[in-house]
Amino acid sequence: MKITEIYSSIQGETQYAGLLCTLVRTTGCDLRCGYCDSAFAFHGGGELTPDEIVAEVDRLGAPLVLLTGGEPMLQREIPALAARLLATGYKVMIETSGAHPLDALPPEVVRVVDVKTPASGESARMRWDLLGALRPCDAAKFVVADEPDYQWARTVIQKHDLGRRTEVLLSPVHGRLDPRTLVGWMLRDRVPARLNLQLHKYVWDPDARRV
């Protein structure tokens, strides 16, 4: 399996923000979002076996594991790795672009689907059927660059009744949209969502790696 990095930090986003977490970042992505902050994971990385990955997760010791990327669903061994981590007692999350089916994942895996807004340039790749399968333990995440993005996200949230069925996360593009502006829109419209700041970019330098 091609892996860019494995490290422990806090979970920077989602409903689990602030918890100690080990991030397993795979290499490779088939999208090129305009606001991507993990482009370093598009190429490179190194081959690790599932045994080696689990051993490193064990060594680091955080009870929460996030499978991220790049795009983790491009790695065919991801479902089996998730199953092994679950069997070992870890809580396992995956952050995925929403461009790939998730049926092969064990049901215990928390799915965070990054719904690609117009500013990403990749909205056409979204598999809308994935939103219908989201559960209360999962999340739909919208990275918002401007008010048209926000209005688009609000329409999707309403159309798919996401506020009733799952966690909804609205995340301002760091350094591009002031969080206070996004909060203002959320208050104005009473949108059923959680403000989703990237905590690690406030604790450490926004461009720092492995944090």
Rosetta blueprint (number, residue, H / E / L):
1 M L
2 K E
3 I E
4 T E
5 E E
6 I E
7 Y E
8 S E
9 S E
10 I E
11 Q L
12 G L
13 E L
14 T L
15 Q L
16 Y L
17 A L
18 G L
19 L L
20 L E
21 C E
22 T E
23 L E
24 V E
25 R E
26 T E
27 T L
28 G L
29 C L
30 D L
31 L L
32 R L
33 C L
34 G L
35 Y L
36 C L
37 D L
38 S L
39 A H
40 F H
41 A H
42 F L
43 H L
44 G L
45 G L
46 G E
47 E E
48 L L
49 T L
50 P H
51 D H
52 E H
53 I H
54 V H
55 A H
56 E H
57 V H
58 D H
59 R H
60 L H
61 G L
62 A L
63 P L
64 L E
65 V E
66 L E
67 L E
68 T E
69 G L
70 G L
71 E L
72 P H
73 M H
74 L H
75 Q L
76 R L
77 E L
78 I H
79 P H
80 A H
81 L H
82 A H
83 A H
84 R H
85 L H
86 L H
87 A H
88 T H
89 G L
90 Y L
91 K E
92 V E
93 M E
94 I E
95 E E
96 T E
97 S L
98 G L
99 A L
100 H L
101 P L
102 L L
103 D L
104 A L
105 L L
106 P L
107 P L
108 E L
109 V L
110 V E
111 R E
112 V E
113 V E
114 D E
115 V E
116 K L
117 T L
118 P H
119 A H
120 S H
121 G L
122 E L
123 S H
124 A H
125 R H
126 M L
127 R L
128 W L
129 D H
130 L H
131 L H
132 G H
133 A L
134 L L
135 R L
136 P L
137 C L
138 D L
139 A E
140 A E
141 K E
142 F E
143 V E
144 V E
145 A L
146 D L
147 E H
148 P H
149 D H
150 Y H
151 Q H
152 W H
153 A H
154 R H
155 T H
156 V H
157 I H
158 Q H
159 K H
160 H L
161 D L
162 L H
163 G H
164 R H
165 R H
166 T L
167 E E
168 V E
169 L E
170 L E
171 S E
172 P E
173 V L
174 H L
175 G L
176 R L
177 L L
178 D L
179 P H
180 R H
181 T H
182 L H
183 V H
184 G H
185 W H
186 M H
187 L H
188 R H
189 D H
190 R L
191 V L
192 P L
193 A L
194 R E
195 L E
196 N L
197 L L
198 Q L
199 L L
200 H H
201 K H
202 Y H
203 V H
204 W L
205 D L
206 P L
207 D L
208 A L
209 R L
210 R L
211 V L
